[in-house]
Amino acid sequence: MSISVSSMCFAQEVDYSIREIKVQGNLQSYYDEDTRREVLDSLILGQFVFLNLAEVLREQGGMLISSYGSRGSLAGIKIRGTGDNHTRFLWNGIPVNSLTTGTMDASLIPAGFMQSVAITKGASGVLAGNSSFGGAIYLDNSPEWNKKYGFSMISEVGSFGYRALMPSVLLSSKNVQYKASYQVLKSDNDFLFVDTYKSGLPEERRINDSLAQWAIIQNIFVRLKGNIHIDMGMWLQEKNKDIPSVMGSYQIAPANQSDRSFKSYFKITKIYKASRLLLQLGYLNDSLHYSKLSPANENSYLIDSHIATSSLFSRSEWRWFINPKFTIDLGVHTEHPRAVVDSYGMVQKENRASLITAAKYRKGSWIANIGLRKEFNQYNPPKPLASFGVSWKSKNKESLFRGNISNKFRIPSFNERYWQPGGNPDLRPEHGWGGELGWRWELNFSKNFSNQLEPVIFFQKIRDWIQWVPSAEYWFPVNQDLMISKGIELNGLSRIKTGKWNSKLIYKYSFTDARQADSDDSANFSNVIYIPKHQVFIGGSTQYGSFSAGMNYQYLNSRFTTIDKNPVYKLDPIHLVSLNVAYKYPLKQFQVEIYSRIDNLFSYQYQMIRSYATPGISGVLGIKINFVKNKQLERYEN
Amino acid sequence: MRTNYLIFAAVLLIGFGSCEKIDPNDLDDSGFTHGVFITNEGGYGNSNGSISYLDKDSLIIHNNLFHQVNNRPLGDVVQSVTIHGEYAYIVVNNSQKVEVVDLETFSSVGFIQGLSYPRYFLGIDEHKGYVSNGAFNGLVYVIDLDNLTIVDSIAVGSGPEHMILYNGQVYVANSGGFESDSTISVIDSNQDELIETIQVGDNPVSMVLDVNNDLWVLCKGKVVYGADWSISEETESELIRLNTGSNEIEARMYIGNTGDYFWPTSISASVDRTNILFIESGGIYQMDINDISQPSSPLIPTSFYGFGIDPESGTIYGLSSGDFVSSGYVYRFQANGARIDSLEVGIAPNMVIFN
């Protein structure tokens, strides 16, 4: 359970129960003293309710969002030089990465549906599980027990035919709460761009790039006597996206992808005097239809692919607080994925189980975490995994040193094993280890001027890295390579209060050296494509009464798109500036907020993925209307 | 906004202008008219196809030639290049165009558009050319070369690929595209009309004329998958010899083996055209035109993505595609199969032609 703050832009609830949060926290969040964990709470997410998660994370900096261009385009998250299929996504504890590709299209996640988004870079393979080499992203919904009832409506219009609407409702008694949000969004994405792949560098209007999407999320939270909490939720959405041609194309081959996703969970938690028991079931059902018509014959499909997957997930965890210094976790996770894909030829299904144990020991300013994990499956389970982490906080709490090291793994996706022709059922899991050292330094000059600086050094090694290689007629995956990623991150935060002005400055820099080879011989190492060596993010915001404004700047240095670093195919550096302003009008129990956002302020022409155009300057104008009735703050008594 | 685009374009041009440029001193006086062109497909969807040029006199190879001369990428999936008169016609499949460049300077003089899935260009005369097009229902487009426009189209089989002009007739190999076909379409190049369809082996893809002006057709065979993706039907690759006077099949032979998961796509002829060379799973094989079966051992025991033979020297160029995300290589062999050297070229080289 995460901090209870509003996802519907209600006033922020005061967090009065850190112990309750920690007691109920998932494995990674409970054992997080030795990792770098960034949490985007509802105040941040509330600024971007209609943005998908990829767009929100791009506004936060510090990771690479590989997007194919416009709003709603396929977007993967690459952390610390690893691939899209090395970032683990969990929704209220349920893993939601695609069974077929192993990735998660972050454009499918409406950020405004979540109470919090926690990003753990270099997450522990023991605690986060499969596909977490780069990190793990936790999407959580939580109750707001201080609210009695509330309603909000958010509406936006913007450039390139963009319009969106999101009503939300909250109903709550003393011990039962219902929350629901519905979102509908459309965008034509008909932006102008210069086609640098065509003779004469013509300016053209993007076609066949429209987006239509709707989604609904509902949660019910129940508090029962005996310190029993029941959470249940469902999330249903459909997205229909036209796929544009690459730059330089002279004829459009209409392509389209429609995604339908249903996710649900039921979770029951009982808190005992010195322990906690958690039982959870989750069910996912996803379908995807991708089609590409022949431009010469609109009745013929070049590609017409259907994918349907489902998965049943269970989680049983027991946390035992042996004494104030020592905690142990035991957990059993099971997963039963099933896939029906045209190109598999038959239904593929699997049974997987994980046995996890972790322990935390506190002594003075030191905290040590240790974990063990054993995977079981019918296919080819990885070897047992271990993790270890330690942190030390100075007595004045101004310094925090931490370090961790962990085994990690990735089970080959269903496509890699079963796609025909080419699928390789004999693939071994990717395996390796990663670690980091970090130091967080708090420097508060006064109560009105505080600073936080956190340098981090990280290292990652992946063996049996799966790569698709061509044969004469088709591609097939093999355990071919070794991948090494290392680098430095620097994260800073400054807060300044002058008079009635509250200002904040966030600055992030990362250096990433990612290489691949087919052996340990360093002479054989070549470039990992699309990974920038240098990334910079600077974000400033200020608030004066009901007025707030902010500006962000992002920089990615040039990136190679071939492993031999051919300079001809290098993508130019990227400079992006965004601007936002907002003004709130309190009207008795209503609050009205008018806001505006401008992206790519200087209309910088760039390509995130080679030959896919991106929009220049664009704007959004929005209005939020909130109505809330609060309860008196009270502590829940069992 | 437009000003920003122009500024960006200018920066782009300046940026590329500062990259390595073709040194005129590296070329002989004939520009790009005495050398070897290699088409590099690039990776699908990455728009990094290119042309490499080997100057046969200086033996200097110039990679990414089009981009260096014209300051823009060539496009996505460069399928083929054909020399016709003073120009080279570069077919860029997934950019749906044919770029036309001057052979003296390699500067673009125009392009042909209105295509959906172009594969090969064939020059008919000074004013007319053909482009094979289509992954399903195939067409051969008739091109007015004076203004680079489509003036007519001729319906042929599925997936038309390679074309050969002989004695006023154009033979079109219908490779099946995304389906399957087993025909050669014959077009009267004066009337621009289909006059005959010849039944050959499964999925004909490449052709060459021998010293007797017989047409050799390489059919790659087909694989049919069942609902569970097991192979329910597989036919062998074939070599077929066609008499161009009667358009009758005179000889046919199976090559390769079913179950070897190799479908050959390249055929060529020796300098004197008394031998046919083709790629199979074991390598590049050489066969006398009077033979009736595949040689037991290859001339060059390496299988390549494509190959070509220099009509002047007989040098064999084998094209290694690599991993489709980094540079490929050209391996050169003497006519007797002895290795000469190797040269780094663009991504996924698939075709070589000689000028």
Interface residues (C-beta under 8 A of the other chain):
Chain A: L192 V194 T196 Y197 K198 S199 L201 E203 V246 M247 G248 S249 Y250 Q251 A253 S294 P295 A296 N297 S300 L302 S343 Y344 G345 M346 Q420 P421 Q467 V469 P470 S471 A472 E473 S526 I529 T561 T562 I563 D564 N566 P567 V568 Y569 D572 F602 S603 Y604 Q605 R610 S611 G616 I617
Chain B: M1 R2 N4 Y5 F8 A9 L12 G15 C19 G45 N46 S47 N48 S50 N63 N64 H67 N70 R72 P73 G75 D76 V92 N94 S95 Q96 K97 S108 F111 Q113 G114 L115 S116 Y117 N133 G134 A135 F136 N137 L139 F178 Y225 G226 A227 D228 W229 S230 Y261 F262 W263 S303 Y305 S321 D323 F324 V325 S326 S327 I347
